[in-house]
Amino acid sequence: YTFQANQWIFDASFGTTPFVSGYLTLSCTQPINASLVYSFYSAQGVKLGEATVFSSIPGRRTQILADQTEGARLGLAIVNDNSVDVVASISVGDTSGQIAASRTHNIKEKTNIAGFLSELTGFQGSQGQVLIDCGDSPCASIGLRYTGAVFTTIPSTVRIQ
């Protein structure tokens, strides 16, 4: 798309094609505000859930708070938009601040990984602090909290230290 000043667009996908995993980047000559709205519909066309995703700020170390109470599950997506592979270390601290689970994942250049927190780290707790360390190359991350058909986005925070 090419935009003029003060122009906007709504573009919909009806979810009828096979699922494709990936990430989106925008190359812009001027500052923009971008968001993406995910909607979940029943087979009868009734909207069951909706969440808005805003841009994720890349950082060498990002943090997402995990709340998996009430049967919820936290999904994570980590993007490596660099031109080199990145080893991402995902650690989960429990409510007392102790590391409860930790795993590393190799993320190839210009790709992403996504999965539930339990799959990516082995964490089985209900609440925790998720730290994603990408070493010397910044990564972007975001969380999606699922409670049945209801879901919401959990933004990441770039950690200074």
CORGI-V749341 format. One record per backbone hydrogen bond with DSSP energy under -0.5 kcal/mol. CO is the residue of the C=O (numbers start at 1). NH is the residue of the N-H. E is the energy in kcal/mol with one decimal. If there is no record, write none. Layout:
BEGIN
{{CO/NH/E} {CO/NH/E}}
END
This chain:
BEGIN
{{4/7/-1.5} {26/28/-0.6} {34/55/-0.8} {36/38/-0.5} {36/53/-3.5} {38/51/-2.4} {40/48/-3.5} {40/49/-1.4} {42/45/-2.0} {46/42/-2.6} {49/40/-2.9} {51/38/-3.1} {52/54/-0.5} {53/36/-2.5} {56/58/-0.5} {59/139/-2.4} {60/134/-3.3} {61/159/-3.2} {62/132/-2.9} {63/157/-2.2} {64/130/-3.0} {65/67/-0.5} {66/128/-2.1} {68/71/-0.5} {69/72/-1.6} {73/75/-0.6} {73/146/-3.2} {74/117/-3.0} {75/144/-2.5} {76/115/-2.0} {77/142/-1.7} {78/113/-2.2} {79/81/-0.7} {79/140/-1.8} {80/110/-0.7} {80/111/-1.0} {82/110/-1.2} {86/88/-0.7} {86/107/-3.5} {87/89/-0.5} {88/90/-0.6} {88/105/-2.4} {89/91/-0.6} {89/133/-2.7} {90/103/-2.1} {91/93/-0.5} {91/131/-3.1} {92/100/-3.4} {92/101/-1.2} {93/129/-2.3} {94/97/-2.2} {98/94/-3.1} {101/92/-2.9} {103/90/-3.2} {105/88/-3.1} {105/107/-0.6} {106/108/-0.6} {107/86/-2.5} {108/111/-1.2} {111/80/-2.9} {113/78/-2.6} {115/76/-3.3} {116/119/-0.6} {116/120/-2.4} {117/121/-2.1} {117/122/-0.7} {117/123/-0.7} {118/122/-1.2} {126/68/-4.4} {128/66/-3.3} {128/130/-0.6} {129/93/-2.8} {129/131/-0.6} {130/64/-2.2} {131/91/-2.6} {131/133/-0.6} {132/62/-2.4} {132/134/-0.6} {133/89/-2.9} {134/137/-1.4} {139/59/-2.6} {140/79/-3.1} {141/156/-0.6} {142/77/-2.2} {143/154/-3.4} {144/75/-3.5} {144/146/-0.6} {145/152/-1.7} {146/73/-2.5} {147/150/-1.9} {150/147/-3.3} {152/145/-2.8} {154/143/-2.6} {157/63/-2.2}}
END
